[in-house]
Amino acid sequence: MVLRSIARLLRPLAREWEMEFVGSGASALNRMSQARFDVVVSDMRMPGMNGAELLNEVMKRYPKTVRIILSGFADRELILKCIGSTHQYLAKPCDEHELKMALLRAARLEDSLENETIRELVTCCSVLPSVPSLYSEIIEVLQDPETDTDDIGSVIIKDGGMTARILKLANSAFFGLGREIADVSEGVAYLGTETIKSLILFTNAFSQYERLKLPGFSVEALWRHSLDAANASKMVSQCESAERKVVEETYVAGLLHDVGKLILAANLPKQYQEVIDIAQREKTPLWAAERKVFGADHADVGGHLLGLWGLPVPVVEAITLHHRPGLAVQKKFAPLTGLHAGNVLVASENSAVADVPASALDENYLAELGLSGRMDAWRNEWQDRAPESLSGA
């Protein structure tokens, strides 16, 4: 009955998409072996193979396929089993608009991965950050429903550098705990697994480029800006009373939103020096100069890479569109909104390239969301919190 109702729901889109509906995970895998599918939407509870098992198998066999799961509140243990194999979760009952928007966003991610300009650009790069083994290990631990913070802490503590960074972040003024955390398991419990996972990806990506020497480009300043942007973006989401999942995804997007700058600067230094020269000479934002030189910008490149890594669709969308949020399919508060506003709040702080104009706020985008005039409130809140910039965290 659920399957029939979804088929009925999506019937009006039959002219835009080719869709097939099957009644079990085994049938889905059989059909996928015969034809290419861009997106798979699965219920969590199915006969035989459940949704978590299906999407884990799809991830192994067809890693570029976007994977969406429908799950109820009672499925929390099963959800833990598909962390890392699922791009997006939709709560049941799922209304028509939400499902359509999820599929449209997934289609946009697929378009990005297939964009020839971006693919050629990334293909030219000999040094790309990879998913760190520590991240993969934590994903594996989280798939066990019996996992607790001690289990995660025991994995992290094997990496001394990561342990130090997590403890420093947990003890930073921004989080305002009021007491010192000395144990990494306690840090995991306080910060949450999503923050921990994103911090691992963030630290790994930056560590691979820490020796980058490009005149006028500062990796250290970019590191500081990314941390500040993550926290400002998270604060915006909290100010708008966003769901915890949205707040966490906003933070992840904030940490990783400028990874594309590192990729371009490290792999194509001559062209990136031209980008810097254009931006400084013409007083234009760095991303606009990148588009002149490469035909794409750092947001496109970063979003492409993180889409391949399998990060959630809302995170990839936020990273890809953080300078051009008006291109978003869905006009409601999302991680993209928090990141766009948060990035503008801290744009003048710790810029990777000096003497380049900061990105402007897209007032029309905020107006479409009914958020006109909110920037002043967010700016005041950010100043009131007066965090010690999480630069070294």
Secondary structure, 3 states (H helix, E strand, C coil): CHHHHHHHHHHHHCCCCCCCCCCCHHHHHHHHCCCCCCEEEEECCCCCCCHHHHHHHHHHHCCCCEEEEEECHHHHHHHHHCCCCCCEEEECCCCHHHHHHHHHHHHHHHHHHHCHHHHHHHHCCCCCCCCCHHHHHHHHHHCCCCCCHHHHHHHHCCCHHHHHHHHHHHCCCCCCCCCCCCCHHHHHHHHCHHHHHHHHHHHHHHHCCCCCCECCECHHHHHHHHHHHHHHHHHHHHHCCCCHHHHHHHHHHHHHCCHHHHHHHHHCHHHHHHHHHHHHHHCCCHHHHHHHHHCCCHHHHHHHHHHHHCCCHHHHHHHHHCCCHHHCCCCCCCHHHHHHHHHHHCCCCCCCCCCCCCCCCCHHHHHHCCCCCHHHHHHHHHHHHCCCCCCCC
